[in-house]
Amino acid sequence: MRDLTLPPGGDNPGGSLFDRLKLVDHYGRECWSARDLHKPMGYASWEGFEPAINRAIAAAEKSGVNPLGHFRGASKVITGGRWGRQSVADFRLTRYACYLIAMNGDPRKPEIASAQTYFAVRTREAELAQGQDADVSSPEGILALAEKYVEAARDLVQAKRELAVAAPKAGKWDDFCDSDGLIDMATAAKALTQITGGLGRTKFMELLRRDDIRLLQIQNPRLPYECHTKAGRAEVKFVPTPNGRWVEQTFLTPKGLDWVASKLGVGGLVAEHRDRVNVVTV
């Protein structure tokens, strides 16, 4: 990354981790590498972090903001691959882009809460610095500055409330989630055994391809329809097979497992199980 440098004080071990990850491009503008942020924001894998980025880009578009000015495509060299190093896709993120990603991340992750607070405060500080509308040499100026911080805090609290309403009930599927907060199909089948009557992974995936559910594609039976990934119900990751190959595999999010449970609870059971299963509300 020849065009990026650490800002003065950016390696200060006493500052915020997000401060230490901040970079400066050749125009002197601060930015962050999305690849550097996925673990500090609580995502063990890049694949698990990408949906949050996509939701943030969509949020920018809906707000009338051009995402290209805040989510700049880039590449990053990482350790791994056949030759020990490989170039992978990345984004150069503005502070606003980081804020949007934090607000569209998994609200159950404590790292996301920290990122939300950090980028909300830094965004407000930048607005104040640009506006120069608070004279802290006077009590009135200090009061005006405090009021702006209170306004930013209220916005953050309101955003968190909205995310909590949209998210599945906290902790409902925690025991079934992996380190990325995702649920593989075999585990999902076990989680819903009271509804399905104990289907195994293969039969459960067949169930999810039925016309009355339509979560997994017919033409590509391991993958979900795009509408489900966009809605945050499912994610696709590459996983190794016993013979050493890597294949795409669908994982449900807690929101997706809620959606499947709701579908099954209102008549989506496999016909041969319908008569002998007591449907319960999950």
C-alpha positions as CSV (number, residue, x, y, z in Angstrom):
1,M,0.0,0.0,0.0
2,R,2.5,2.6,-1.2
3,D,0.0,5.4,-1.1
4,L,-1.0,4.9,2.5
5,T,0.9,5.9,5.7
6,L,0.2,5.9,9.4
7,P,-0.8,9.4,10.6
8,P,1.2,11.2,13.3
9,G,0.5,9.4,16.6
10,G,-1.4,6.7,14.8
11,D,0.8,4.1,16.4
12,N,0.2,5.4,19.9
13,P,-0.4,2.3,22.0
14,G,-2.4,4.3,24.5
15,G,-5.1,5.4,22.0
16,S,-8.1,3.7,20.6
17,L,-7.5,0.6,18.4
18,F,-9.4,2.4,15.6
19,D,-7.0,5.3,16.0
20,R,-4.1,3.0,15.5
21,L,-5.6,1.4,12.4
22,K,-6.2,4.8,10.8
23,L,-4.2,5.5,7.6
24,V,-3.6,8.6,5.5
25,D,-3.6,8.6,1.7
26,H,-1.3,10.7,-0.5
27,Y,-3.9,13.5,-0.5
28,G,-3.6,13.7,3.3
29,R,-7.1,12.2,3.8
30,E,-7.7,9.8,6.7
31,C,-9.1,6.4,5.8
32,W,-9.3,2.8,7.1
33,S,-8.7,-0.5,5.4
34,A,-11.8,-2.7,5.6
35,R,-9.6,-5.7,5.9
36,D,-8.0,-4.2,9.0
37,L,-11.4,-3.6,10.6
38,H,-13.2,-7.0,10.3
39,K,-11.6,-8.6,13.4
40,P,-11.7,-5.4,15.6
41,M,-15.4,-5.2,14.8
42,G,-15.9,-8.8,16.0
43,Y,-15.9,-10.7,12.7
44,A,-13.6,-13.7,12.6
45,S,-13.7,-13.9,8.8
46,W,-13.8,-11.4,5.9
47,E,-16.7,-13.3,4.5
48,G,-18.7,-12.7,7.6
49,F,-17.9,-9.0,7.5
50,E,-18.8,-8.4,3.8
51,P,-22.6,-8.4,4.4
52,A,-22.2,-5.5,6.9
53,I,-20.3,-3.6,4.3
54,N,-23.0,-4.2,1.7
55,R,-25.7,-3.1,4.1
56,A,-23.7,0.1,4.8
57,I,-23.3,0.8,1.1
58,A,-27.1,0.3,0.7
59,A,-27.7,2.7,3.6
60,A,-25.6,5.3,2.0
61,E,-27.4,5.0,-1.2
62,K,-30.8,5.3,0.5
63,S,-29.6,8.5,2.3
64,G,-28.7,10.1,-1.1
65,V,-25.0,9.7,-0.5
66,N,-22.7,8.5,-3.4
67,P,-21.1,5.4,-1.9
68,L,-18.1,5.6,-4.3
69,G,-16.9,8.7,-2.3
70,H,-16.7,6.7,0.9
71,F,-16.2,3.0,-0.1
72,R,-13.3,3.1,-2.5
73,G,-12.4,-0.3,-4.0
74,A,-8.8,-1.3,-3.3
75,S,-6.6,-4.3,-2.9
76,K,-4.5,-5.6,0.0
77,V,-1.6,-8.0,0.1
78,I,-2.1,-10.6,2.9
79,T,-0.2,-13.7,4.1
80,G,-1.6,-16.9,2.6
81,G,-2.2,-18.5,-0.8
82,R,0.0,-20.7,-2.9
83,W,3.0,-18.5,-2.8
84,G,2.7,-17.3,0.9
85,R,1.3,-13.9,-0.1
86,Q,-1.7,-13.0,-2.1
87,S,-3.6,-9.9,-3.2
88,V,-7.2,-9.7,-2.1
89,A,-10.1,-7.3,-2.6
90,D,-10.4,-4.5,0.0
91,F,-12.1,-1.1,0.6
92,R,-10.6,2.2,1.6
93,L,-13.2,3.6,4.0
94,T,-13.9,7.1,5.1
95,R,-14.9,7.8,8.7
96,Y,-18.5,8.1,7.6
97,A,-18.2,4.7,5.8
98,C,-16.8,3.1,9.0
99,Y,-19.7,4.6,11.0
100,L,-22.3,3.2,8.6
101,I,-20.6,-0.3,8.8
102,A,-20.7,-0.1,12.6
103,M,-24.3,0.9,12.6
104,N,-25.2,-2.0,10.2
105,G,-23.1,-4.6,12.0
106,D,-24.3,-7.4,14.3
107,P,-25.6,-5.5,17.4
108,R,-24.9,-8.4,19.6
109,K,-21.2,-8.0,19.2
110,P,-19.5,-5.9,21.9
111,E,-16.9,-4.9,19.4
112,I,-19.6,-3.4,17.2
113,A,-20.9,-1.3,20.1
114,S,-17.4,0.0,20.7
115,A,-17.0,0.9,16.9
116,Q,-20.4,2.6,16.9
117,T,-19.4,4.8,19.9
118,Y,-15.9,5.6,18.4
119,F,-17.0,6.6,15.0
120,A,-20.1,8.5,16.2
121,V,-17.9,10.6,18.5
122,R,-15.2,11.1,15.8
123,T,-17.7,12.1,13.2
124,R,-19.2,14.7,15.5
125,E,-15.8,16.0,16.4
126,A,-14.9,16.4,12.7
127,E,-18.2,18.3,12.1
128,L,-17.4,20.6,15.0
129,A,-13.9,21.2,13.7
130,Q,-15.2,22.1,10.2
131,G,-18.0,24.3,11.5
132,Q,-15.9,26.1,14.1
133,D,-19.1,27.1,15.8
134,A,-18.2,26.4,19.4
135,D,-16.0,28.8,21.3
136,V,-14.8,26.8,24.3
137,S,-13.2,29.8,25.9
138,S,-16.6,30.8,27.2
139,P,-19.2,29.0,29.3
140,E,-21.7,29.5,26.5
141,G,-19.4,27.8,24.0
142,I,-18.7,24.9,26.3
143,L,-22.5,24.5,26.7
144,A,-23.0,24.5,22.9
145,L,-20.3,21.9,22.5
146,A,-21.8,19.7,25.2
147,E,-25.3,20.0,23.6
148,K,-23.9,18.8,20.3
149,Y,-22.3,15.8,22.0
150,V,-25.6,15.0,23.7
151,E,-27.3,15.2,20.3
152,A,-24.8,12.7,18.9
153,A,-25.3,10.4,21.8
154,R,-29.1,10.5,21.4
155,D,-28.7,9.7,17.7
156,L,-26.5,6.7,18.6
157,V,-29.0,5.5,21.2
158,Q,-31.9,5.8,18.8
159,A,-30.0,3.9,16.1
160,K,-29.1,1.1,18.5
161,R,-32.8,0.8,19.5
162,E,-33.8,0.5,15.9
163,L,-31.2,-2.2,15.3
164,A,-32.4,-4.1,18.4
165,V,-36.0,-4.1,17.1
166,A,-34.8,-5.4,13.7
167,A,-32.5,-8.0,15.2
168,P,-33.6,-11.5,16.4
169,K,-34.3,-11.8,20.1
170,A,-30.9,-11.5,21.8
171,G,-29.3,-14.8,22.6
172,K,-32.1,-16.9,21.2
173,W,-29.8,-19.0,18.9
174,D,-26.4,-18.2,20.6
175,D,-25.8,-21.8,21.6
176,F,-26.0,-22.8,17.9
177,C,-23.8,-20.1,16.5
178,D,-20.2,-20.6,15.5
179,S,-17.4,-18.0,16.1
180,D,-18.7,-15.9,13.2
181,G,-22.2,-15.8,14.6
182,L,-23.4,-18.2,11.9
183,I,-25.2,-21.5,11.9
184,D,-24.4,-24.4,9.6
185,M,-27.2,-26.6,8.1
186,A,-26.6,-29.6,10.3
187,T,-26.7,-27.4,13.5
188,A,-29.8,-25.6,12.2
189,A,-31.6,-28.9,11.7
190,K,-30.8,-29.9,15.3
191,A,-32.0,-26.5,16.5
192,L,-35.4,-27.0,14.8
193,T,-35.8,-30.7,15.7
194,Q,-39.0,-30.0,17.6
195,I,-40.5,-28.6,14.5
196,T,-39.1,-30.9,11.8
197,G,-39.2,-34.1,13.8
198,G,-35.5,-34.6,13.7
199,L,-34.5,-34.2,10.1
200,G,-30.8,-34.6,9.3
201,R,-28.7,-32.1,7.3
202,T,-29.6,-33.5,3.8
203,K,-33.3,-33.8,4.4
204,F,-33.3,-30.4,6.1
205,M,-31.7,-28.8,3.1
206,E,-34.2,-30.5,0.8
207,L,-36.9,-28.9,2.9
208,L,-35.4,-25.5,2.4
209,R,-35.6,-25.9,-1.4
210,R,-39.4,-26.5,-1.4
211,D,-41.6,-24.0,-3.2
212,D,-43.3,-22.9,0.0
213,I,-39.9,-22.0,1.6
214,R,-37.5,-21.3,-1.3
215,L,-34.4,-20.5,0.8
216,L,-31.9,-22.7,-1.2
217,Q,-31.7,-22.6,-4.9
218,I,-32.9,-25.6,-7.0
219,Q,-30.3,-25.1,-9.7
220,N,-27.4,-24.7,-7.2
221,P,-28.6,-26.6,-4.2
222,R,-25.9,-25.5,-1.8
223,L,-26.6,-21.8,-2.2
224,P,-29.4,-19.5,-1.1
225,Y,-31.3,-17.2,-3.3
226,E,-29.8,-13.7,-3.4
227,C,-32.8,-12.1,-1.7
228,H,-31.9,-14.0,1.5
229,T,-28.3,-12.9,1.6
230,K,-29.4,-9.3,1.0
231,A,-31.9,-9.6,3.8
232,G,-29.3,-10.9,6.2
233,R,-30.9,-14.3,6.5
234,A,-28.0,-16.4,5.0
235,E,-24.3,-16.1,4.2
236,V,-22.1,-18.1,1.9
237,K,-18.6,-19.3,2.9
238,F,-16.0,-21.5,1.3
239,V,-15.4,-24.6,3.4
240,P,-13.0,-27.5,3.0
241,T,-14.2,-31.0,2.0
242,P,-12.6,-34.3,3.1
243,N,-10.8,-34.6,-0.2
244,G,-9.1,-31.2,0.1
245,R,-11.3,-29.2,-2.1
246,W,-13.1,-26.0,-1.1
247,V,-16.8,-25.6,-1.9
248,E,-19.4,-22.9,-1.2
249,Q,-21.7,-23.6,1.6
250,T,-24.7,-21.8,3.0
251,F,-24.9,-20.7,6.7
252,L,-28.0,-19.3,8.3
253,T,-27.8,-16.2,10.5
254,P,-29.8,-16.0,13.7
255,K,-32.3,-13.8,11.7
256,G,-32.4,-16.5,9.0
257,L,-33.1,-19.3,11.5
258,D,-35.9,-17.2,13.0
259,W,-37.3,-16.8,9.4
260,V,-37.1,-20.5,8.7
261,A,-38.7,-21.4,12.1
262,S,-41.6,-19.0,11.3
263,K,-42.0,-20.6,7.8
264,L,-42.0,-24.1,9.2
265,G,-44.4,-23.2,12.0
266,V,-47.1,-22.0,9.6
267,G,-47.3,-25.1,7.4
268,G,-43.9,-25.7,5.8
269,L,-43.4,-29.2,7.2
270,V,-42.4,-32.1,5.0
271,A,-45.6,-34.0,4.2
272,E,-44.4,-37.3,5.7
273,H,-43.7,-35.6,9.0
274,R,-46.7,-33.5,9.2
275,D,-49.0,-36.0,10.9
276,R,-46.6,-37.0,13.6
277,V,-44.9,-33.8,14.6
278,N,-46.3,-31.4,17.2
279,V,-45.6,-27.9,15.9
280,V,-44.3,-25.6,18.5
281,T,-43.6,-21.9,18.4
282,V,-39.9,-21.2,18.7
